[in-house]
Amino acid sequence: MREMSKRPREAYTAEVAYFEARINDIKTRIQMIGEKNRFAAGFYAGFVRGFMIGVIVSIALLTIILTILPL
């Protein structure tokens, strides 16, 4: 079993409880902002990747069509 610390447990005062709750709230908000930022970065990267694939495929098809069918 775990040994109990020899230091007596002290009750939190209202101020300490308030600061601890405030710190936990700030940590939670920072984590939520990080999750939103990560999603936005992934969404933007996917959008750019899709756009580039579309441009490359369009250029390739246009090249194939122009080389096969003489104008």
VENUR-V222589 format. One record per pair of residues at least 12 apart in sequence whose ideal C-beta (glycine too) atoms are under 10 Angstrom apart, sorted by the first residue. I is the first residue (numbers start at 1). GAP is how many residues later the second one is. Records with the same first field share a line. If there is no record, write none. Layout:
# VENUR-V222589
I->GAP  GAP
This chain:
# VENUR-V222589
none
